[in-house]
Amino acid sequence: MKYLIRHTYLNKIISLQNTPDIKVITGMRRSGKSVLLKEFIDYIKQYESDTNIIFINLQDIDFESLLEYHALHEYIVNKYKKDKHNVLIIDEVQLCNKFELAINSLHSKELFDIFITGSNAFLLSSDLATLFTGRTMNIEVLPFSFKEYLEYYNDYNNIDQKFDLYLKEGGMPGTFLYNNIKDKYDYLNNVFNTILLRDLIDKYNIRNINEIKKISEFMIDNIGNTLSPNNICECLNKDKVLITRKTISKYISYFENSFMFYKAKRYDLVGKKYLSNNDKYYLSDIAFRFAINGTRNLDIGRCLENLVYLELKRRGYEIYIGKLYQKEIDFVAINRNEKIYIQVCEYLDDKKTFEREYRPLLSIKDAYPKMIIARTRQDDYTYEGIIIKDIAKRMLEE
């Protein structure tokens, strides 16, 4: 099986060595967390050979005796070596009942450099503060970027054609093992339903499976649209799906916790305040949209918007939807003192479309960069100070 070393994530993990935190590798199921741990182990063996690595994969039957937290704790303590850097790496940690008690005890001893990963349903960002008494540092793993997609296949010919494939196939590593698009979508269906029907339903004791499926399908169909529990409730009620706003709000939070969807809040650029309703939601991988809801009504513009959102997130930006009076800016991307205003669309060939995209940007009076990202299939150019970029080329830029 072919692997790609994901240097951005690996370097982040390496940089966190010898910090007192419990390092938690998080992210969507099957996004590559376990492989990342193996890459980390390979790095240590190659460059830090004097390190004592204690690696435990609780899915492996060889470690079945450690599925009880006292046994896990005792095994690890006995593996400690004095006068060495002791790195503890546990994969699928949630399989050990009350694992947090063992991890907290080990952390308090200050003997081990601790790295763990596990099912996203049991290591949710909202749970970490209550699970662990020590400080945690999260490394969130996203599906492959377009750049990683090309690196995996080692094929940089005809970038536009490759981008079309990436748009349809997405970046979930497991899909790369299949040649047929139907098999890829079957795989994604399986991953999505495992998150929905096993992880979330088991964790939250959800009884009405039909409700949570309907909401997830509705949100998939409406990526990039402003959504609220109120308007989702109204739409579903019209389709005779009887559900309350409170239940919808609860399910949306579950989807976010499992890294299935990401939320972009709306920000009033004039009033300098966050708006409390009508957020937008984006899928963790755009190919889930095609795998779950089919390829009808593709709305490529919103799919491209989803890709840009994820790419900004990979690059460390905070991402908001900008509101400027009655106009809307697709993304306001902030990273410390850097800010970029971005509009995303499919094509700019039509004069009305071009005008629709650039007018909101021209209404912003500050000096931060403004850009339109679209399928231009040409080099960058500018219009009244606005940078026009081709999306495929933009996603390959450093």
JOCOR-V681440 format. One record per residue. N is the residue number from 1. RES is the residue in one small letter. OMEGA is omega as a letter, one per 20 degrees, with the letter a starting at -180 (999 if undefined). BURIAL is b if it has 9 or more other C-alpha atoms within 8 Angstrom, else e. Layout:
N,RES,OMEGA,BURIAL
N,RES,OMEGA,BURIAL
This chain:
1,m,a,e
2,k,r,e
3,y,r,e
4,l,r,e
5,i,a,e
6,r,a,e
7,h,a,e
8,t,r,e
9,y,a,b
10,l,r,b
11,n,r,e
12,k,r,b
13,i,r,b
14,i,a,e
15,s,a,e
16,l,r,e
17,q,r,e
18,n,r,e
19,t,a,e
20,p,a,e
21,d,r,b
22,i,a,b
23,k,a,b
24,v,r,b
25,i,a,b
26,t,r,b
27,g,a,b
28,m,r,b
29,r,r,b
30,r,r,b
31,s,r,b
32,g,a,b
33,k,a,b
34,s,r,e
35,v,r,e
36,l,r,b
37,l,r,b
38,k,r,e
39,e,r,b
40,f,r,b
41,i,r,b
42,d,r,e
43,y,a,b
44,i,a,b
45,k,a,b
46,q,a,e
47,y,a,e
48,e,a,e
49,s,a,e
50,d,a,e
51,t,r,b
52,n,a,b
53,i,r,b
54,i,a,b
55,f,a,e
56,i,r,e
57,n,a,b
58,l,r,b
59,q,a,b
60,d,a,e
61,i,r,e
62,d,a,e
63,f,a,b
64,e,a,b
65,s,a,e
66,l,a,b
67,l,r,b
68,e,a,b
69,y,r,b
70,h,a,e
71,a,r,b
72,l,a,b
73,h,a,b
74,e,r,e
75,y,a,b
76,i,r,b
77,v,a,e
78,n,r,e
79,k,a,e
80,y,r,b
81,k,a,e
82,k,r,e
83,d,r,e
84,k,r,e
85,h,a,b
86,n,a,b
87,v,r,b
88,l,a,b
89,i,a,b
90,i,r,b
91,d,a,b
92,e,a,b
93,v,a,b
94,q,a,b
95,l,r,b
96,c,r,b
97,n,a,e
98,k,a,e
99,f,a,b
100,e,r,e
101,l,r,e
102,a,a,b
103,i,r,b
104,n,r,b
105,s,r,b
106,l,r,b
107,h,a,b
108,s,a,e
109,k,r,e
110,e,r,e
111,l,a,e
112,f,r,b
113,d,a,b
114,i,r,b
115,f,a,b
116,i,r,b
117,t,a,b
118,g,r,b
119,s,a,b
120,n,a,b
121,a,a,b
122,f,r,b
123,l,r,b
124,l,r,b
125,s,a,e
126,s,a,e
127,d,a,b
128,l,a,b
129,a,r,b
130,t,r,e
131,l,a,e
132,f,a,b
133,t,r,e
134,g,r,b
135,r,r,b
136,t,r,b
137,m,a,e
138,n,r,e
139,i,a,b
140,e,a,e
141,v,r,b
142,l,r,b
143,p,a,b
144,f,r,b
145,s,r,b
146,f,r,b
147,k,r,b
148,e,r,b
149,y,r,b
150,l,r,b
151,e,a,b
152,y,a,e
153,y,a,e
154,n,a,e
155,d,a,e
156,y,r,e
157,n,r,e
158,n,a,e
159,i,a,e
160,d,r,e
161,q,r,e
162,k,r,b
163,f,r,b
164,d,r,e
165,l,r,b
166,y,r,b
167,l,a,b
168,k,a,b
169,e,a,b
170,g,a,b
171,g,r,b
172,m,a,b
173,p,a,b
174,g,a,e
175,t,a,b
176,f,a,e
177,l,a,e
178,y,a,b
179,n,a,e
180,n,a,e
181,i,r,e
182,k,r,e
183,d,r,b
184,k,a,b
185,y,r,b
186,d,r,b
187,y,a,b
188,l,r,b
189,n,a,b
190,n,r,e
191,v,a,b
192,f,a,b
193,n,r,b
194,t,r,b
195,i,a,b
196,l,a,b
197,l,r,b
198,r,a,b
199,d,a,b
200,l,a,b
201,i,r,b
202,d,a,b
203,k,a,e
204,y,r,e
205,n,a,e
206,i,a,e
207,r,a,e
208,n,a,e
209,i,a,b
210,n,a,e
211,e,a,b
212,i,r,b
213,k,a,b
214,k,a,e
215,i,r,b
216,s,a,e
217,e,r,b
218,f,a,b
219,m,r,b
220,i,a,b
221,d,a,e
222,n,r,e
223,i,r,b
224,g,r,b
225,n,r,e
226,t,a,e
227,l,r,b
228,s,r,b
229,p,a,b
230,n,a,e
231,n,r,e
232,i,r,b
233,c,a,b
234,e,a,e
235,c,a,e
236,l,r,b
237,n,r,b
238,k,r,e
239,d,r,e
240,k,r,e
241,v,a,e
242,l,a,e
243,i,a,b
244,t,r,e
245,r,a,b
246,k,r,e
247,t,r,e
248,i,r,b
249,s,r,b
250,k,a,e
251,y,r,b
252,i,r,e
253,s,r,e
254,y,r,b
255,f,r,b
256,e,a,b
257,n,a,b
258,s,r,b
259,f,r,b
260,m,r,b
261,f,r,b
262,y,a,b
263,k,r,b
264,a,r,b
265,k,r,b
266,r,a,b
267,y,r,b
268,d,a,b
269,l,r,b
270,v,a,e
271,g,r,e
272,k,r,e
273,k,r,e
274,y,r,e
275,l,a,b
276,s,a,e
277,n,r,e
278,n,r,b
279,d,r,b
280,k,a,b
281,y,a,b
282,y,a,b
283,l,r,b
284,s,r,b
285,d,a,b
286,i,a,b
287,a,r,b
288,f,r,b
289,r,a,b
290,f,a,b
291,a,a,b
292,i,a,b
293,n,r,b
294,g,a,e
295,t,r,e
296,r,r,e
297,n,a,e
298,l,a,e
299,d,a,e
300,i,r,e
301,g,a,b
302,r,r,b
303,c,r,b
304,l,r,b
305,e,r,b
306,n,r,b
307,l,r,b
308,v,r,b
309,y,a,b
310,l,a,b
311,e,r,b
312,l,r,b
313,k,r,b
314,r,a,e
315,r,r,e
316,g,r,e
317,y,r,b
318,e,a,b
319,i,r,b
320,y,r,b
321,i,a,b
322,g,r,b
323,k,a,b
324,l,a,b
325,y,a,e
326,q,a,e
327,k,r,e
328,e,r,b
329,i,a,b
330,d,a,b
331,f,r,b
332,v,a,b
333,a,a,b
334,i,r,b
335,n,a,b
336,r,a,e
337,n,a,e
338,e,r,e
339,k,r,b
340,i,r,b
341,y,a,b
342,i,r,b
343,q,a,b
344,v,r,b
345,c,a,b
346,e,a,b
347,y,r,b
348,l,a,b
349,d,a,e
350,d,a,e
351,k,a,e
352,k,r,e
353,t,a,b
354,f,r,b
355,e,r,e
356,r,a,e
357,e,a,b
358,y,a,b
359,r,r,e
360,p,a,b
361,l,r,b
362,l,r,e
363,s,r,e
364,i,a,e
365,k,r,e
366,d,a,e
367,a,r,e
368,y,a,e
369,p,r,b
370,k,a,b
371,m,r,b
372,i,r,b
373,i,a,b
374,a,r,b
375,r,a,b
376,t,a,b
377,r,r,e
378,q,a,e
379,d,r,e
380,d,r,e
381,y,a,e
382,t,r,e
383,y,a,e
384,e,r,e
385,g,r,e
386,i,r,b
387,i,r,b
388,i,a,b
389,k,r,b
390,d,a,b
391,i,a,b
392,a,r,b
393,k,r,e
394,r,a,b
395,m,r,b
396,l,r,e
397,e,r,e
398,e,999,e
